[in-house]
Amino acid sequence: MNVFRNYINGEWSESRSGKTFENINPANTDEIVALFQASNPDDVNDACAAAVAAQSAWEEMPATRRGEYLFKAAELLESRLPQLGEEMTREEGKTLPEALGEVKRAINIFRYFGGEGSRQFTYQVPSERENVVCYTIRKPLGTVALITPWNFPSAIPAWKLAPALVAGNTAVLKPASLAPLSSYRLVEALHEAGVPPGVVNYVTGSGSAVGDPLTSHRSIRAVSFTGSTSVGNALYQKVSERKIRVQLEMGGKNPTIVLSDANLDYAADTLINGAFFSTGQKCTACSRAVIERSIFEPLVEKLIEKTRKLKVGNGLEQGVQIGPAVDADQLKTDLEYIEIAKKEGAELLCGGNRLTGAEYDKGYFIEPTIFSGVSSEMRIAQEEVFGPVLALMVAEDLDDAVRIANDVKFGLSASIVSKDLTRVHRFINRIEAGLITVNLPTAGVEYQLPFGGTKESSYGMREQGPQALDFYSETRTVYLKYTQ
Ligand code: NAP
């Protein structure tokens, strides 16, 4: 059995607790992927102390050289791509092609932010005064805490670590306990790339024993969190007292609007991709389809036909399109929401059950599920399930569709399927979402553009793209007179 250690001050170390926890394959619960350190607040103190000690030398290093560590780590990760993809499928359950795609994305993120070492634009503007130049510089914040979820166990740690480091911050990463191996591999690659001791620290363990003391630690200058709305909101309450910078990426209830002019096959495929791939366990997954009445029946027919053909199973098997729920709790949540929807009067069109028999009995498999007759006041239309459950809603026209789409507290992503440019533009202008897609699923974003939501989905500055650096650096303004 592999036992993975924490990474503190450039060394792999066991937790002071002397305890470990299991990382279990959700497609085959007989398989323990590995053991990880069940760390405690003492480990957090050690990691923070190491990061603080490494800060000044790291921030004084030219940013281009900081970027080179990311380039080198990207190379190492690329050379291990097949192994890393397979490990991700084993620990998180997503299919192998999805896992390989995610590792590739983490590699691209390292390369992209490696390049930011030679950009990190600031600006100079004319002064009102003679012989004075005015410009801005960026300063790193110091030691930052990075808290990440299980559903993108490589890409999300990568898109926090890379901009944090290249901007000159030192970091303590606490990954999700359900999938800590993928981010371990990122840290391992940074270590092998020669990142100086203390610059990156990795501490595994529960939210209460590691996440909470880390975000509360007095040496932490910023917190970047991705996870559930409930944990994010509680974290914000605590952190805001200290007035440090905080960035929260949380839940969604993302709609896809399908207008009457849409190609119905294309629309059905777009909905299936957004709602069911990755088992619906994407913050950007589509959980509501808002469909114009005139095409509702024929589109639903196609949707059901295609959904019934989807292959659910162990993500390592070829041809499997949907893996398991990540653990017993998530499966329970999915099934509970299915019962709630039925009780509230939604009509179950397909799916709705845990899959059993043969290999299914060893994992947390669930049928992709579609409900019709859903109205805005139902919980299935308002609350994030985080599973392969799609709610169908009827709209009379575009105005009605946008009203329904916006009638939730979330605002992460939203999409529309239509060839009508005028109506598409109206949608873009009026939809309440940070990520807007047209003729594409709600999920599937790229690293070179800003990522984040509006309303209760997100708080703070954007991640990814050039804007990511804004969160991890502070602007200072310089007025310099070059005569006396
Ligand atoms: P979660 O339960 O909120 O956990 C997220 C992270 O926070 C984990 O590392 C968790 O540790 C840690 N944590 C738990 N309690 C904590 C505390 N008191 N203080 C500090 N950290 C604490 O979320 P999840 O179940 O991993 O992820 C699913 C959620 O993430 C969904 O709601 C999804 O929408 C959201 N998500 C959002 C985005 C986005 O960009 N908007 C992207 C991906 C996922 P443990 O694992 O040890 O509990």
Residues whose N, C-alpha, C, O or C-beta is under 5 A from the ligand:
A	BS01	NAP	I147 T148 P149 W150 N151 K174 P175 A176 S177 L178 G205 S206 G207 S208 G211 D212 T226 G227 S228 T229 V231 E249 M250 G251 G252 C283 S457
